[in-house]
Structure formats: structure tokens, C-alpha cells
Amino acid sequence: MKLQDDIANEIKEMSIDELLFLKEQIRLLRKAKAKVKSKYTLEEVRKLTSQSKSNWADDIIRERQERE
């Protein structure tokens, strides 16, 4: 795989500081990926929201005003 080879070659040329930074970024990516567990797919959400008759922006504004 060319992409994996390119990445592996870049990693071989990194300094220790760059490797430490890369390791932290990988950790953050894995942590973020683990949190992303949706009950619905994006397509299902779009379908559900397109069928909604209410104005969501007005609802949000109203809720914010009620909290004040």
C-alpha cells in the first residue's frame, strides 16, 4: 500500500519530539473515535429532521430566553 509506505517512511525520518507529538495525536484520535457512537446514521438523522415541521432555531432561542 503506497499510503502506508509513505507514512512509514515519514515516521522513520522524524525526530523524537515529532514522534512524541505524533503518539499524542494518535491517542487523541483513538479517544475521539471511541466516543463517537451514535444510535442513528447520518442519513437517518437527515431523513428525520427533514420531516420535522417545527422551526428548531426558534425553539432554541425560546429555550435560551426561558433560562435567562
Secondary structure, DSSP 8 states (H G I E B T S, - for coil): -HHHHHHHHHHHT--HHHHHHHHHHHHHHHHHHHH---SS-HHHHHHHHHT--S-HHHHHHHHHHHH-
